[in-house]
Structures are given as C-alpha cells and as structure tokens.
Amino acid sequence: MWNEGHQIASHSWSHEDFTLISPDERRNQIVKLETALVQIIGVIPTYIRPPYDNQNDEVVRDLDKYGYHNVRIPAL
C-alpha cells in the first residue's frame, strides 16, 4: 500500500483504549507501532486515529506533543 502511494496512519500496537491507559502505556502503544512501521515501510506516520476513536483532552494533548495529526471520525 505504501509503495502504491497510499496514506498510512498509526492506530496503536494492540488496540488499547487510549482513555483507559496511562500516558506511559499510551506512548508505548505508539512507539511499538512506530518501530514496526519504520522496519516495514521506512517511515513513521504523521496521522493517527486512536482505537475506538476514544479521546479526551489528555489524549489529544499527547498526540499533539508527539507531532501527530489526529484523525477523528465524524459523528453520525
């Protein structure tokens, strides 16, 4: 997909709800996936959608701090 020009976004390593885990656990979820993606496609994505689209102010601040563009699912 990457080689065909598709956008690759981050999600998490093991699909933990970012609002229910600690900041350190959240960072670990992100770093583990970043490490794998660098090994697979050679880059770290700049977009992320947290699992279940569950976000709060703390999660949003962390994602901003890590330099991610936060993808939100529009409300239905």
N, C-alpha and C positions, 0 to 999 in steps of 0.2 A: 504494500500500500504506500509506504513512504517513497519508495523508488518510482512509483507512478505519480507522485506529486500530491498525494492526499495529506490533509492536515492530521497530525497525530496529537492527541491531547492526553494528559495524565488523568488518572482516576484515583487509584490507590493500589497498594500492594495486595491487600487481602480483603478489600471491600468493607472496612470498618466504618461505622458511622462517626464522622469527624466531630460531631457534637457530643459524643459519649465517651471519647477517649481524651487522654491528657495531651497538652501541647507537644510533649516529647514523643508520645506514641504517634501523634498525627504527623510530626516531622519524620519519624522513622518510616511510616507508611509511604510518604512522598519520596524520601531518599532511596528506599529499596527499589521502588519502581523506576526512579531516575537512573539508578545504576544499571538496572537491567536494560532499559531503553538505550542507554549510551552503548552498551555492549552489542545490542541488536541493530540499531539504526544509526548510532554515532552522534546523536543529539539528545538534549533534554528539551522536552516540550515546553512551550510558553503558555499553554492553555490547560486548564484543569476544571473538571466538574466533580465536586465531592460526591461520594456514594450517597444514593437515595436523594440527592440534591439537598441534603440536610446541612444547613449553615446557620451560624449565629454570628454575632459581632466579633467574637474571638477568632472563629474560623476565618472569616473574611479578612481580619487584620493580619493573621498569619499568612494567608495566601498572598496578600499584597506584599508583605515583608519578604516573602520568598520570590517575588517577581512574577507571579502567575497572573494571567488574565483569567478571571473567574467566570466560567460559563454557567448561567442559570437557566433552568427550564422554565419557560413562561407558564403562568397559572392558566388553567383551563377554565 
